[in-house]
């Protein structure tokens, strides 16, 4: 079973970023990511620190906007308007989920599509369905498909299954596969367990974004599947795991992305690439 590691692709993207950043800086343009964090979530802070470190290594500047967890919805929108209007900020990353008293759908759609480097607004996601690109695609979905491209995995004419129907991964990934002429089936939490097994066993490619340990096991494969595991889960032992029962699939699938070490590093690299693209367009 081949391991589809994300690091080689992430490193390739980062080298491209460094070249583009150097050229932009020579023109007096410093690619800048604006981060909006509401509250003091440990996971958000950890992600923020990681993003700042990655950005700095690539020559990308970061501006942080930190708001109190009790901030009102309109106050958050006002900060987004400031970030939208700031010509020195090229991309906006808003950490989610937002506090429960804030309407996330309303707020995320105030991010200017040209700065929506995480691809969370309706305009950005909707453009995947129309085929007329506006803004940027969701990074995780893009990373899943980019790994297939990097490893030379043919998608056209293949049967592909996407497990999960969120606007973050599932639906965008399905549209990207359709654009590459795959025959796509989307499964989700209401798909009967037996049907999921049968559909996956007949597939060539599986992208799992269910967010549930052991979503894909031995009964879901027939030996030929190429599996991209987007899941990030933590077992009782505290260790990170994907959606795939990795041990059970050894020798029973053609290829799989490991967790960790698969999609995650590519997702972060693509986020930074979007910032540089936004700066170049600006």
Rosetta silent file (secondary structure, phi, psi, omega in degrees, C-alpha in Angstrom):
SEQUENCE: XXXXXXXXXXXXXXXXXXXXXXXXXXXXXXXXXXXXXXXXXXXXXXXXXXXXXXXXXXXXXXXXXXXXXXXXXXXXXXXXXXXXXXXXXXXXXXXXXXXXXXXXXXXXXXXXXXXXXXXXXXXXXXXXXXXXXXXXXXXXXXXXXXXXXXXXXXXXXXXXXXXXXXXXXXXXXXXXXXXXXXXXXXXXXXXXXXXXXXXXXXXXXXXXXXXXXXXXXXXXXXXXXXXXXXXXXXXXXXXXXXXXXXXXXXXXXXXXXXXXXXXXXXXXXXXXXXXXXXXXXX
SCORE:     score description
SCORE:     0.000 S_00000001
   1 L     0.000  123.903 -178.489    0.000    0.000    0.000 S_00000001
   2 E   -79.275  137.600  174.783    1.466    3.313   -1.110 S_00000001
   3 E   -93.976  122.831  178.440    1.559    6.186    1.374 S_00000001
   4 L   -93.856   84.153 -176.739    0.523    9.483   -0.194 S_00000001
   5 L   -76.081  145.107 -177.962    2.488   11.827    2.052 S_00000001
   6 L   -84.172  -24.021 -172.374    1.679   15.515    1.973 S_00000001
   7 H   -58.238  -44.892 -179.855    5.126   16.899    2.761 S_00000001
   8 H   -58.287  -40.284  178.349    6.670   16.625   -0.737 S_00000001
   9 H   -70.741  -42.202  178.722    3.759   18.580   -2.237 S_00000001
  10 H   -59.936  -41.927  179.046    3.703   21.081    0.632 S_00000001
  11 H   -64.006  -38.836  178.171    7.442   21.692    0.161 S_00000001
  12 H   -63.265  -44.554  178.928    6.922   22.231   -3.577 S_00000001
  13 H   -63.412  -41.086 -178.703    4.164   24.775   -2.921 S_00000001
  14 H   -64.934  -38.116  177.099    6.318   26.548   -0.340 S_00000001
  15 H   -62.762  -39.757  177.227    9.212   26.899   -2.781 S_00000001
  16 H   -63.930  -41.229  178.434    6.807   28.496   -5.250 S_00000001
  17 H   -60.824  -46.793 -178.307    5.556   30.826   -2.511 S_00000001
  18 H   -58.875  -42.081  178.667    9.090   31.895   -1.607 S_00000001
  19 H   -64.377  -45.139 -179.006    9.865   32.779   -5.234 S_00000001
  20 H   -67.687  -38.739  179.459    6.635   34.737   -5.643 S_00000001
  21 H   -64.290  -43.339  178.897    7.068   36.487   -2.292 S_00000001
  22 H   -59.545  -41.651 -179.732   10.607   37.550   -3.165 S_00000001
  23 H   -67.651  -40.131  179.592    9.373   39.023   -6.450 S_00000001
  24 H   -65.970  -43.521 -179.483    6.491   40.862   -4.743 S_00000001
  25 H   -63.192  -35.063  177.813    8.738   42.301   -2.040 S_00000001
  26 H   -63.308  -21.952  177.838   11.106   43.572   -4.744 S_00000001
  27 L   -97.073    6.988  178.578    8.117   45.586   -6.008 S_00000001
  28 L    84.538   14.587  179.651    7.372   46.945   -2.551 S_00000001
  29 L  -110.194  117.529  177.325    4.473   44.558   -1.852 S_00000001
  30 L  -101.306  107.708  179.884    4.659   42.553    1.375 S_00000001
  31 L   -54.495  128.366 -173.452    2.098   39.713    1.251 S_00000001
  32 E  -132.229  130.163  176.473    0.020   40.077    4.397 S_00000001
  33 E  -105.131  127.267  174.194   -2.469   37.769    6.075 S_00000001
  34 E   -97.357  123.430  179.424   -4.989   39.238    8.482 S_00000001
  35 E  -105.466  128.050  176.187   -6.070   36.813   11.209 S_00000001
  36 E  -112.400  115.648  177.766   -9.327   37.403   13.078 S_00000001
  37 E  -121.045  131.886  178.905   -9.703   35.453   16.305 S_00000001
  38 E  -114.184  114.050 -178.518  -12.668   35.801   18.647 S_00000001
  39 L    95.126 -174.189 -173.542  -12.047   34.472   22.137 S_00000001
  40 L  -122.824   38.832  178.318   -9.202   32.471   23.670 S_00000001
  41 L   -58.926  131.025 -179.273   -9.784   28.941   22.397 S_00000001
  42 H   -60.984  -39.945 -179.200   -6.630   26.880   22.928 S_00000001
  43 H   -67.595  -37.832  177.510   -7.005   25.188   19.551 S_00000001
  44 H   -65.139  -43.017 -179.512   -7.445   28.557   17.804 S_00000001
  45 H   -64.939  -40.474  178.279   -4.387   29.981   19.536 S_00000001
  46 H   -62.917  -43.173  178.814   -2.339   26.907   18.608 S_00000001
  47 H   -65.088  -40.845  179.204   -3.445   27.215   14.967 S_00000001
  48 H   -60.454  -48.139 -179.576   -2.714   30.943   15.042 S_00000001
  49 H   -61.198  -40.212  178.438    0.812   30.385   16.369 S_00000001
  50 H   -65.101  -42.612 -179.492    1.420   27.725   13.728 S_00000001
  51 H   -64.918  -41.235  179.509    0.104   29.982   10.949 S_00000001
  52 H   -63.376  -42.970 -179.787    2.268   32.894   12.102 S_00000001
  53 H   -64.235  -45.550  179.509    5.359   30.670   12.200 S_00000001
  54 H   -63.273  -44.492 -179.401    4.674   29.209    8.755 S_00000001
  55 H   -61.154  -45.845 -178.355    3.952   32.631    7.274 S_00000001
  56 H   -60.250  -39.444 -179.817    7.130   34.157    8.708 S_00000001
  57 H   -65.869  -21.372 -177.860    9.243   31.359    7.233 S_00000001
  58 L  -103.940    4.468  179.057    7.768   32.167    3.810 S_00000001
  59 L    82.047   17.324  179.776    8.162   35.942    4.017 S_00000001
  60 L  -100.146  129.809  179.453    4.462   36.577    4.645 S_00000001
  61 E   -84.454  149.067  178.687    3.511   39.196    7.233 S_00000001
  62 E  -124.314  130.738  171.952    0.641   38.580    9.668 S_00000001
  63 E  -110.137  126.939 -177.191   -1.663   41.157   11.244 S_00000001
  64 E  -105.861  133.476  175.013   -3.700   39.836   14.178 S_00000001
  65 E  -119.030  109.394 -176.002   -7.130   41.089   15.191 S_00000001
  66 E  -110.226  125.246 -178.371   -8.143   39.613   18.542 S_00000001
  67 E  -119.818  152.941  177.497  -11.662   40.183   19.856 S_00000001
  68 L   -66.433  146.119 -179.126  -13.373   39.315   23.122 S_00000001
  69 L   -60.633  -23.607 -178.697  -15.582   36.226   23.066 S_00000001
  70 L   -91.264    6.759  179.800  -18.528   38.406   24.111 S_00000001
  71 L   -57.226  144.042  179.574  -18.116   40.743   21.132 S_00000001
  72 L   -77.747  156.695 -178.706  -21.353   41.535   19.343 S_00000001
  73 H   -56.340  -46.212 -178.805  -22.040   40.284   15.840 S_00000001
  74 H   -66.519  -29.050  177.132  -22.029   43.780   14.338 S_00000001
  75 H   -67.877  -38.747  177.412  -18.710   44.525   16.052 S_00000001
  76 H   -64.814  -43.010  178.865  -17.154   41.512   14.332 S_00000001
  77 H   -62.722  -38.261  178.280  -18.570   42.658   10.995 S_00000001
  78 H   -62.184  -39.972  178.394  -17.129   46.133   11.594 S_00000001
  79 H   -66.331  -40.541  177.088  -13.660   44.628   12.108 S_00000001
  80 H   -61.772  -37.733  177.971  -14.025   42.620    8.902 S_00000001
  81 H   -63.216  -40.054  177.223  -14.937   45.822    7.066 S_00000001
  82 H   -62.025  -43.796  179.925  -11.743   47.433    8.363 S_00000001
  83 H   -66.543  -38.595  177.365   -9.734   44.436    7.158 S_00000001
  84 H   -61.270  -39.950 -173.886  -11.498   44.495    3.785 S_00000001
  85 H   -84.072  -14.187 -179.541  -10.689   48.175    3.311 S_00000001
  86 L   -77.598  110.581 -176.888   -7.048   47.930    4.427 S_00000001
  87 L   -67.340  -15.842 -179.975   -5.026   47.783    1.191 S_00000001
  88 L   -87.363   -7.072  175.132   -2.068   46.327    3.076 S_00000001
  89 L  -103.116  122.068 -174.985   -4.026   43.209    4.040 S_00000001
  90 L  -100.889  -25.820  179.772   -4.286   40.782    1.148 S_00000001
  91 E  -139.103  148.574  179.949   -5.942   37.781    2.781 S_00000001
  92 E  -121.932  129.045  175.228   -8.309   37.246    5.708 S_00000001
  93 E  -120.486  112.527  178.745   -8.414   34.140    7.896 S_00000001
  94 E  -105.948  122.547 -179.059  -11.262   34.052   10.418 S_00000001
  95 L   -72.955  136.644  178.638  -11.129   31.269   12.970 S_00000001
  96 L  -129.919  159.756    3.444  -14.268   29.212   13.331 S_00000001
  97 L   -73.643  153.476  175.829  -16.551   28.151   14.883 S_00000001
  98 L   -81.013  162.279  176.117  -17.627   31.557   16.117 S_00000001
  99 L   -53.281  148.571 -172.413  -19.244   31.999   19.559 S_00000001
 100 L   -60.740  -22.004 -178.703  -22.834   30.651   19.564 S_00000001
 101 L   -82.168   -2.683 -178.383  -24.460   34.092   19.826 S_00000001
 102 L  -106.951  132.753  177.804  -22.957   35.125   16.467 S_00000001
 103 L   -78.061  100.983 -175.163  -24.550   34.161   13.133 S_00000001
 104 H   -62.084  -38.663 -179.612  -21.569   32.629   11.364 S_00000001
 105 H   -61.196  -41.813  179.813  -23.284   32.555    7.967 S_00000001
 106 H   -67.070  -44.200 -174.804  -23.959   36.284    8.107 S_00000001
 107 H   -67.860  -47.450 -174.994  -20.471   37.168    9.324 S_00000001
 108 H   -62.905  -26.122 -179.413  -18.425   35.030    6.916 S_00000001
 109 L   -81.472    3.881  172.021  -20.210   36.557    3.955 S_00000001
 110 L   -94.135   -0.824  175.285  -18.811   39.967    4.874 S_00000001
 111 L   -80.314  126.514  178.766  -15.319   38.813    3.877 S_00000001
 112 L   -59.592  127.063 -177.695  -14.393   40.317    0.519 S_00000001
 113 H   -52.481  -36.471 -179.047  -14.082   37.419   -1.974 S_00000001
 114 H   -66.299  -18.671  179.406  -10.733   38.737   -3.230 S_00000001
 115 H  -110.633    2.101 -175.927   -9.402   38.383    0.343 S_00000001
 116 L   -81.818   70.280 -172.441  -11.253   35.189    1.246 S_00000001
 117 L   -71.337  -14.518  177.577   -8.132   33.022    1.179 S_00000001
 118 L   -96.297   -2.291  175.114   -9.796   30.276    3.224 S_00000001
 119 L    61.033   49.450 -175.505  -12.712   30.039    0.783 S_00000001
 120 L  -109.210  -10.654 -179.423  -15.526   30.300    3.342 S_00000001
 121 L   -80.727  158.420  178.916  -17.901   32.850    1.801 S_00000001
 122 H   -61.277  -34.137 -179.997  -20.886   31.818   -0.300 S_00000001
 123 H   -64.402  -45.629 -179.145  -19.377   33.625   -3.284 S_00000001
 124 H   -64.068  -48.844 -178.960  -16.124   31.654   -3.059 S_00000001
 125 H   -67.751  -42.397 -178.128  -17.802   28.281   -2.566 S_00000001
 126 H   -61.728  -30.325 -178.885  -20.557   29.025   -5.069 S_00000001
 127 H   -66.318  -22.577  175.534  -18.045   29.774   -7.801 S_00000001
 128 H   -66.663  -31.623 -177.863  -16.975   26.118   -7.680 S_00000001
 129 H   -80.917  -30.187 -179.517  -20.478   25.152   -8.741 S_00000001
 130 H   -87.396  -21.946 -177.329  -20.724   27.692  -11.567 S_00000001
 131 L    86.343   -2.983  177.349  -17.205   27.110  -12.864 S_00000001
 132 L  -102.347   99.047 -172.181  -16.482   30.848  -12.821 S_00000001
 133 L   -64.614  124.944  172.247  -13.770   31.210  -10.208 S_00000001
 134 L  -131.096  129.014 -177.334  -14.261   34.083   -7.795 S_00000001
 135 L    72.720 -141.111 -174.395  -12.061   34.260   -4.724 S_00000001
 136 L  -133.476  149.175  177.085  -10.415   31.042   -3.599 S_00000001
 137 L   -73.606  156.350  174.666  -11.538   27.438   -3.081 S_00000001
 138 L   -56.814  131.269 -169.935  -11.701   25.994    0.454 S_00000001
 139 H   -62.881  -40.383 -175.948   -8.133   25.002    1.303 S_00000001
 140 H   -68.322  -42.805  177.271   -8.766   21.518    2.702 S_00000001
 141 H   -62.813  -42.861  178.792  -10.866   20.383   -0.248 S_00000001
 142 H   -62.202  -39.479 -179.772   -8.294   21.817   -2.637 S_00000001
 143 H   -64.220  -40.819 -179.562   -5.514   20.017   -0.747 S_00000001
 144 H   -59.776  -44.573 -178.508   -7.290   16.656   -0.999 S_00000001
 145 H   -75.863  -34.236  179.067   -7.587   16.912   -4.773 S_00000001
 146 H   -62.245  -34.364  177.873   -4.115   18.449   -5.158 S_00000001
 147 H   -64.342  -40.952  176.102   -2.597   15.340   -3.573 S_00000001
 148 H   -60.462  -44.525  179.399   -4.257   13.188   -6.226 S_00000001
 149 H   -61.794  -45.177 -175.820   -2.853   15.482   -8.924 S_00000001
 150 H   -60.814  -40.311 -178.051    0.640   15.491   -7.403 S_00000001
 151 L   -87.389   10.183  174.411    0.878   11.704   -7.326 S_00000001
 152 L    67.797   29.984 -178.659   -0.345   11.449  -10.904 S_00000001
 153 L   -85.021  118.343 -177.977   -3.569    9.685   -9.991 S_00000001
 154 L   -69.085  129.420 -178.877   -5.974    9.751  -12.921 S_00000001
 155 L  -106.119  -36.058 -176.528   -9.394   11.078  -11.943 S_00000001
 156 L   -57.019  127.131  178.128  -11.143   11.366  -15.307 S_00000001
 157 L    80.059   -1.921 -178.085  -13.607    8.539  -15.851 S_00000001
 158 L   -90.543  156.308  174.540  -13.018    7.093  -12.382 S_00000001
 159 E   -88.128  119.543 -178.035  -15.628    6.342   -9.734 S_00000001
 160 E  -119.947  139.474  176.185  -15.047    8.654   -6.778 S_00000001
 161 E  -117.760  130.510  172.787  -16.772    8.694   -3.403 S_00000001
 162 E  -111.618  123.491  178.706  -16.758   11.705   -1.101 S_00000001
 163 E  -101.794  112.363 -174.771  -17.815   10.969    2.476 S_00000001
 164 L   119.011  140.981 -175.854  -19.146   14.162    4.043 S_00000001
 165 L  -129.318   26.513  178.987  -21.208   16.998    2.612 S_00000001
 166 L   -72.097  160.935  175.368  -19.953   20.091    4.421 S_00000001
 167 L   -77.585   -9.799  179.642  -19.196   23.315    2.575 S_00000001
 168 L   -81.217  -43.406 -176.725  -15.683   23.134    4.026 S_00000001
 169 L  -129.452  -59.170 -167.968  -14.620   19.857    2.403 S_00000001
 170 H   -55.168  -60.998 -177.355  -17.293   17.480    1.119 S_00000001
 171 H   -64.932  -44.813  177.226  -19.281   19.514   -1.385 S_00000001
 172 H   -61.215  -41.085  179.510  -16.278   21.509   -2.719 S_00000001
 173 H   -62.876  -39.690  178.577  -14.215   18.328   -3.128 S_00000001
 174 H   -61.500  -42.253  179.888  -17.086   16.691   -5.007 S_00000001
 175 H   -66.991  -37.959  178.620  -17.298   19.640   -7.404 S_00000001
 176 H   -64.973  -38.197  177.221  -13.532   19.616   -7.982 S_00000001
 177 H   -68.195  -38.964  175.814  -13.667   15.917   -8.841 S_00000001
 178 H   -60.925  -40.192  178.711  -16.586   16.546  -11.198 S_00000001
 179 H   -62.500  -25.129  177.922  -14.515   19.242  -12.903 S_00000001
 180 L   -95.437   14.010  172.276  -11.886   16.564  -13.481 S_00000001
 181 L    69.857   29.231  170.875  -14.559   14.337  -15.075 S_00000001
 182 L   -81.905  158.361  170.436  -14.895   11.782  -12.288 S_00000001
 183 E   -94.945  112.146 -166.081  -18.210   10.052  -11.621 S_00000001
 184 E  -109.859  133.360  171.141  -18.901   11.243   -8.089 S_00000001
 185 E  -117.419  131.069  177.449  -21.091    9.860   -5.309 S_00000001
 186 E  -104.972  122.427  175.514  -21.497   11.854   -2.091 S_00000001
 187 E  -109.736  161.091 -173.261  -22.210    9.871    1.083 S_00000001
 188 L  -158.876 -170.291 -173.513  -23.015   11.350    4.488 S_00000001
 189 L   -63.418  -21.962  179.779  -24.355   10.677    7.976 S_00000001
 190 L   -95.307   -0.525  175.927  -27.740    9.556    6.623 S_00000001
 191 L   -72.968  128.206 -179.708  -26.252    7.079    4.153 S_00000001
 192 L   -59.280  140.463 -175.602  -27.088    3.554    5.335 S_00000001
 193 H   -55.146  -44.268  179.692  -24.025    1.710    6.663 S_00000001
 194 H   -64.774  -37.506  177.879  -24.446   -1.172    4.229 S_00000001
 195 H   -65.691  -40.626  179.704  -24.845    1.204    1.309 S_00000001
 196 H   -60.731  -43.788  178.887  -21.685    3.072    2.316 S_00000001
 197 H   -60.773  -46.800 -177.962  -19.712   -0.166    2.324 S_00000001
 198 H   -64.887  -42.993 -178.134  -21.019   -1.199   -1.096 S_00000001
 199 H   -65.191  -44.442 -179.624  -20.481    2.229   -2.664 S_00000001
 200 H   -66.985  -39.979 -178.275  -16.929    2.534   -1.332 S_00000001
 201 H   -64.016  -24.889  178.847  -16.016   -1.033   -2.310 S_00000001
 202 L   -94.259    0.823 -175.794  -16.965   -0.241   -5.905 S_00000001
 203 L   -89.995  159.016  172.043  -15.069    3.049   -6.005 S_00000001
 204 L   -93.907  -36.103 -175.577  -11.639    3.859   -7.387 S_00000001
 205 E  -130.117  135.238  175.278  -11.089    6.944   -5.226 S_00000001
 206 E  -125.723  127.342  168.998  -12.387    7.747   -1.736 S_00000001
 207 E  -112.950  114.635 -177.359  -12.113   11.134   -0.033 S_00000001
 208 E  -105.247  119.225  178.195  -13.257   10.793    3.570 S_00000001
 209 L  -133.023   45.310 -176.915  -14.194   13.951    5.463 S_00000001
 210 L   -83.128  -26.782 -176.658  -16.661   12.499    7.947 S_00000001
 211 L    72.224   37.121 -177.946  -14.779   13.502   11.089 S_00000001
 212 L  -145.555  126.431 -179.675  -15.321   10.077   12.649 S_00000001
 213 L   -59.269  140.189  176.777  -12.746    7.420   13.526 S_00000001
 214 L    62.010   29.399  173.327  -12.980    4.177   11.515 S_00000001
 215 L   -62.188  -38.288  179.247  -15.444    5.570    8.985 S_00000001
 216 E  -114.796  117.092  179.882  -13.518    3.604    6.360 S_00000001
 217 L  -128.310 -164.067 -175.154  -12.460    0.090    7.294 S_00000001
 218 H   -60.686  -33.936 -177.611  -11.739   -3.269    5.732 S_00000001
 219 H   -73.601   -7.576 -178.317  -15.372   -3.795    4.675 S_00000001
 220 H   -97.948   -3.310 -173.667  -15.242   -0.604    2.575 S_00000001
 221 L  -125.599  159.288  178.629  -12.380   -1.626    0.297 S_00000001
 222 L  -129.569   13.644  176.219  -11.645   -4.228   -2.339 S_00000001
 223 L   102.465  -18.740 -174.323   -7.916   -3.679   -2.758 S_00000001
 224 L  -103.444   -7.542 -169.427   -7.975   -1.090   -5.552 S_00000001
 225 L   -72.571  142.157  169.320   -9.009    2.055   -3.686 S_00000001
 226 E  -106.218  121.634 -169.820   -6.964    5.234   -3.449 S_00000001
 227 E  -119.756  125.854  173.650   -8.004    6.943   -0.223 S_00000001
 228 E  -105.965  114.808 -175.098   -7.512   10.557    0.830 S_00000001
 229 E   -98.251  107.949 -177.848   -8.168   10.828    4.565 S_00000001
 230 L   -94.616  -11.807 -174.470   -9.219   14.354    5.523 S_00000001
 231 L   -64.646  141.862  171.208  -10.461   13.447    9.010 S_00000001
 232 L  -125.972  106.810 -177.999   -8.848   14.871   12.130 S_00000001
 233 E  -132.500  160.197  177.802   -9.955   12.935   15.198 S_00000001
 234 E  -125.480  126.213 -179.671   -8.434   12.127   18.566 S_00000001
 235 L   -77.346  179.664  179.933   -8.693    8.693   20.135 S_00000001
 236 L   -63.242  -23.581  178.412   -9.029    7.903   23.829 S_00000001
 237 L   -83.865    0.020  178.748   -5.237    7.805   24.006 S_00000001
 238 L    84.074   -1.538 -178.680   -5.098   11.417   22.802 S_00000001
 239 L   -82.979  144.262  178.539   -3.386   10.499   19.535 S_00000001
 240 E   -73.010  135.501  176.398   -4.485   12.085   16.273 S_00000001
 241 E  -137.572  158.897  175.661   -6.249    9.779   13.866 S_00000001
 242 L   -93.546 -159.623  176.141   -8.052   10.155   10.584 S_00000001
 243 L   -83.659  -17.236 -171.777  -11.329    8.645    9.405 S_00000001
 244 E   -93.266  137.121  172.068   -9.562    5.571    8.048 S_00000001
 245 L   -77.338   86.423 -168.770   -8.780    2.426   10.035 S_00000001
 246 H   -59.145  -45.455 -177.691   -5.184    2.624    8.897 S_00000001
 247 H   -63.358  -40.788 -178.622   -3.961   -0.670   10.377 S_00000001
 248 H   -66.455  -29.261 -175.028   -6.863   -2.648    8.902 S_00000001
 249 H   -85.896  -10.109 -179.797   -6.242   -1.211    5.452 S_00000001
 250 L   -56.206  120.920 -179.933   -2.557   -2.127    5.265 S_00000001
 251 L    80.704   -0.724 -177.391   -2.183   -4.287    2.191 S_00000001
 252 L  -118.839    6.434  175.161   -5.876   -3.957    1.386 S_00000001
 253 L  -139.055  157.785 -177.939   -5.916   -0.614   -0.441 S_00000001
 254 L   -73.444  -40.955 -176.821   -3.806    0.746   -3.284 S_00000001
 255 E  -161.866  153.026  179.243   -2.827    3.986   -1.553 S_00000001
 256 E  -153.989  148.035  173.477   -3.808    6.168    1.398 S_00000001
 257 L   -85.739  133.814  178.662   -2.816    9.493    2.936 S_00000001
 258 L   -77.694  158.326  172.719   -1.526    9.132    6.517 S_00000001
 259 L  -133.454  117.545   -3.144   -2.869   11.143    9.458 S_00000001
 260 L   -75.807  175.916  176.706   -0.892   13.052   10.526 S_00000001
 261 L   103.790    5.871 -178.435    1.427   13.642    7.589 S_00000001
 262 L  -114.115 -101.561 -172.337   -1.079   13.801    4.774 S_00000001
 263 H   -70.468  -32.692 -171.917   -3.587   16.494    3.866 S_00000001
 264 H   -55.463  -48.255 -177.263   -2.878   18.896    6.754 S_00000001
 265 H   -65.978  -32.584  178.675    0.494   20.227    5.632 S_00000001
 266 H   -71.525  -37.669  177.981   -0.809   20.785    2.097 S_00000001
 267 H   -58.651  -47.469 -179.660   -3.838   22.681    3.437 S_00000001
 268 H   -64.293  -42.369  179.519   -1.605   25.129    5.316 S_00000001
 269 H   -62.324  -40.619 -179.823    0.703   25.579    2.322 S_00000001
 270 H   -68.344  -35.506  175.576   -2.256   26.323    0.034 S_00000001
 271 H   -57.613  -46.511 -179.810   -3.625   28.891    2.478 S_00000001
 272 H   -67.864  -35.197  177.364   -0.319   30.755    2.276 S_00000001
 273 H   -63.419  -39.115  177.761   -0.245   30.350   -1.495 S_00000001
 274 H   -62.205  -38.240  178.506   -3.660   31.994   -1.682 S_00000001
 275 H   -61.103  -44.494 -179.634   -2.327   34.967    0.304 S_00000001
 276 H   -66.761  -40.008  176.102    0.497   35.414   -2.188 S_00000001
 277 H   -60.813  -42.831  179.786   -1.912   35.064   -5.119 S_00000001
 278 H   -63.918  -40.308  178.924   -4.165   37.701   -3.561 S_00000001
 279 H   -65.038  -40.393  179.697   -1.205   40.033   -3.064 S_00000001
 280 H   -65.722  -39.900  179.128   -0.110   39.560   -6.681 S_00000001
 281 H   -67.929  -35.870 -179.244   -3.626   40.287   -7.961 S_00000001
 282 L   -65.454    0.000    0.000   -3.850   43.344   -5.746 S_00000001
